[in-house]
Amino acid sequence: MDLTLPFDNSYARLPDRFYSRQAPVPVRAPRLVKLNETLARDLGLDPAALSSEAAVGMLSGNAVPEGAEPLAQAYAGHQFGGFVPQLGDGRAILLGEVVAPDGRRFDLQLKGAGRTAFSRMGDGRAWLGPVLREYVVSEAMHALGVPTTRALAAVTTGEEVIREAILPGAVLTRVAASHIRVGTFQFFAARRDTEALRLLAEHAIARHYPEAEGPLDLLRGVIAAQARLVAQWMGVGFIHGVMNTDNTAISGETIDYGPCAFMDGYHPDTVFSSIDVYGRYAYARQADIAAWNLAQFASTLLPLIDADEDTAIARATEAIGEFPGLFREAWLAVFRPKIGLATAEDGDAGLIHRLLDLMAAERADFTNTFRWLAEDAPGAGLRDRAGFEAWAEAWRDRRAREPVPGSVQAERMRAANPAVIPRNHRVEQAIAAAVEGDFGPFETLVKITAQPFDLAADHAAFSAPPAPGEEVRQTFCGT
């Protein structure tokens, strides 16, 4: 069995001020909980080799594989609107970058790998719950077609982590197109390090936007990617929870699954993060926050866009001004298929919002309401039958103008509306069982959410919203 990993570490070739070279801190007794065999194969890695004792040592941080150049990345960030000039990987180690058989480049990062130069007062460790949550949710997002970092493996450490209680420790192996964040650019902008900004922009362009001819094109590429990403989040009822600039990936992938969640009952003001007391990152505010984060990104690029500051500001402002239109277009591209539409009419946004207003009035289940529309369930589960029928009449009139029959429209809706998501109470149940040593519920949840559009008989219980007393109204950061 070959444990060789095809490393080619471009980020490690940047100057030393971009990171702190740091080996993972070994753990006492690593044990493999879950290996993502499909992802391993996509990366050109042998699943059998990755399940070996030697590989588990690598996945836990006990051994550094040949070709790796482990480091903790430096970055800054706005956290809930307040700027922190130095954050960085406080509990994560980038082992290196692997080049997949199709030529794509991916970071391999260990989360929970121990203290780094950026840990501040933290222990650099992760406990089992957030590791399993990120594994389940990130892989479910991938299955839903949403750009995301992914989970290659989860390993328990045989050590305890002290949070509100004494909890089992774990390490997640995360795979990402890169871990370059808006906050990475902010780190150097705060230090007026224009040379580092230039090198970082060139690196980001080469890695993610090779068609870009300069920093202004990079900005526009990131703006478009974030517009599409947030629209896709909203289409599946997902709330990120901590849309800080250090959690905004230049690649356009979802990153850092902390206090995130999928809504059960729909309301635009829904918040899950226990620390988001003012609703900054509520469901319906995610596009506004994305635009705000992108404005911070644009400000870091000003010295690269033009030597004349006024000219640079004007060009960057024009680019940021494109976000609302791009987001509106992306949002409609997501929500039109959810109600069976493939063509575009001016009234489509209003039609969709009228349905969302009906749902919000009674906090109707987001996922099931749209799925029931696809299945032609009477009233789509809404109690306001008169309100729904008035909306449905307009909806039927609109669908009648589509160039394909209703059966094709229904198939389109089933392909756009998942039957199963990783509901919060199911994730919490899986974590609670795993803490007691039973990983069966976790395995089942991973398996079922990997087929989110499949309404098989054995999936039915997983499509049900939480029963009274099962609701999870707050989620927490893993630190």
C-alpha positions, 0 to 999 in steps of 0.5 A: 500500500502506497502512502505517498502523497503528491505534494506540491506546496506553492503557499509554502514557497511564499515568504516566511511572513505569510505563515509560521512553520509548525509541525502538528503536536502529537496525540496520545492514541489516535483512532480513525473514525471515518475516512472519506474514501470517495474523496480520497480516490478523487485526490488520487489517494489509496483509501486502503493506505489511508486506513493503515496505522501509519496513515492514521498517524499522519491524519492525527498529526503524529507523523509528517508525511514525506513532501509535506511542509506543515505551517500555520497561515497568518491572517487578520479579520473583521469579527462581528464588525470589529477588526482584529489585526492578527488571527491566524491558524490557532488550531490548524496546520496546513500539511501541504497541497496535493495535486489530484489526477485531474490537475486540480490543487487542494490543501490538506489541513489538520484541524485540532492539530495543537498550538501554533504561533497564532493560538493566543490563549487557546489549546489548539485542539478540537473536541469531537463534536465540532469535528463530526459536525463539520464532517457531516455538514460539509459533505452534505453541502457538497452533495447539495452542489454547494461549493465547500471545503470537504472532510477527508477524515476524522480521527479521535486522539485518545486525549481529553479537551476541556471546554464547558466540560471534559470532552473527547479530542479529535482531529479533522482532515480538511480539504480545500481549494485553498485557505486564502481568505479576505482576512489573509489580504487584510493581514498585510494591508494592516501592515501596509505591506504592499509587496506581500499584497502583490505576491498574495494577489498573484498567487490567488490569481494563479490558483483560482482565477487564471483568466484574471489580468490583474487585481481588479479582475481578481476582485470581480472574480471573488465578487461573482463567486461570493454572490453565487455561493450565498445564493446557493446557501439561501436556496437550501436554507443554510445559515453560516453563522460567522460570516467574518472576513477571516471566514470568507474564502477567496476561492468561493467555497464555504469555509469554517463550519462553526455555529452553522445550521440549516433552518427547520422553520423558515423566517428571514431573521433566523440566527443560530450562533450563540454569540450573534446576539444582534442578528448580524449574520441572520439568514436574510442578511447574508448577502448584505454581509457578503457585500460588506466583506467584499468591500473590505477585500476591495480596500486591501487591493487599492494600492495594487489597482492603481497608484492614484488612490482616488482612481483605485477607489473609483474602480473598486467601488464600481466593482463592488457596486456590481454585487447586488445585481450579480446576487439577484441574478444568482438568487433567481437562478437558484430559486426559479428551479425550486418552483419549477421555472426555467425561463425568466419573467420580470415577476418571478422574484415577487412570486417567490417572495410571496411564497416565502412570506407565507412560509415566514408567517407560520415558520413553515419548514423550509426544506419540506415546503419546497419539496412538497411543492415538487411532490404536489402535496396539497397546500405544501403543508401550509396552514393558511390554505386561502393564502396558499391557494391565492399564491398557487393560482398565480404560480400555476398561471406562471408555470403554464407559460413554461415551454415544457409540461408539468411533469418535466417541471416537477422533475426539475423541482425534485432536482432542486429541492432536497428531501433530506438535509443534516437537520440540527437535532439529528447532528446533535443526536449523532454527536451525543451518541459518538461522545458515548462511543456509538458512531452508528448514528453519525455513520447513518447521517453521513450516508443518508445526507450524501443522497439529499434528493433521494426520498427512499423509504429508509430516509423518511424519518430524516426528512421530518422536522424536530419533534417538540423538545428536539429543536436546536435553536443555538449552535456553538463555535468549536473553540 
